[in-house]
């Protein structure tokens, strides 16, 4: 039996063929022959080449963050692939997951490319053999020895944590990934030299410097410059999202630890998984986004419990938010971890970042190629299986894009990071639930403003409801978005905004959809304001029941054939 660094491949050739053909969807990014690329000025074309190189180096950083063996195992597959079909197909699966293992949104157990090689809850942010119990005990011991500064570093978003005798030691990303960051910074400086837009040039220079210094203020300055760019031809983003780290947030669920953390005023933030997005700004798509942007100050006044917290967006201050629709050239790192789905849009920086805390703005970026990678034939089969024919006319994939716009704008509304981080391991679920419910709750406001009409509103409701039909019971806390979908689906049923007829086909009461979601939004904001991990967990448990109806939906999905995996097709 062939082994790879001591590990056997987990799937047969026949299994891998099925996984990489009938169960995989291609997401095709822009090619050098695309109109969007060819219409760029020569300087921007040259700049893009260097930005793509930087993105590829960042992918290695992300692989190291995810699993200590990712790079070694990928290299082993790459060496064997030319002469070994099983290795070649396994490599394609590795590239889909962008790692040795990961959930696919359907199966309860993670997909594991190699037998016995899984990725722990703490990823490689923490020692691979570190359990939650040992983690908590080490921190308690360090508190007893007054090592508060080191604990704060361990619980920050930008450190890799290693063992140091009987304790733990945090190493800042700029030190841990010094070689990679230096190479990336050089590529960004060269790209800045070639690019034609002065704002973009300035941003790249600041970002290059931020990678070379262990100084959060440099990240702040780079973030602020990035968030100001509205009319640049190119997009380059270093994503710093912290949904993957399931270890750090557990400290807030340990009563003794949580109390000590509160006493020492330590901010607990899960680790940032890094990723890079490179693309070309689509001007026509961006015009649509800016229409939604103008309503955000008014929406802030409609938020539940608005009088109990200060919002970063309100009717009396300037809205610091840029929005662009982007044709994608490269997705690497966190963006390329296609584990049950792909990000169709993103609102950054998150509230825990210093740029937001010091008054900087945000930037929403939408991924055209991801949202356009649809299987029309399969979608029609699903409509026939789940939705009453009277409502088929309201399904429109572009309406889903409008829902996502409302969702991403929703992240900018509500309580700040102090409240958002307080639910501990449940924080991502609560925050994504907030963004969803803001989007649907306030959609009628866009009708009042003349941005959408009543028919489009029904299309948004219908298309969004359709995405709530889960393919499997979601796994807590890993499958954040699917848990949120289940909460919202159950709430719509509870409020009779949707019901199933005798043929198990969905009917929609459009008048009840937004009110049901506003009630849910009120509960979510109340949880964030309570700063209670226990209350968050109770809310999730109460709203994620799974019964025969859910099983019927999941079984029907399986009968129709599941697309469990994504394959990003890069040309650059």
Helices and strands as residue ranges (DSSP letters): H 13-20, E 24-28, H 35-38, H 42-66, H 70-81, H 85-97, E 101-102, E 111-112, H 132-144, H 148-154, E 159-164, E 167-172, H 173-176, H 178-194, H 198-212, H 216-227, E 234-241, G 248-253, H 255-263, E 273-282, H 283-293, H 296-300, G 306-308, E 321-333, G 334-336, E 345-348, H 354-357, E 362-367, H 368-371, H 376-386, G 389-394, H 397-410, H 417-420, G 424-426, H 427-441, H 443-448, H 454-467, H 480-494, E 498-500, E 506-508, H 510-530, H 533-543, H 548-560, E 565-569
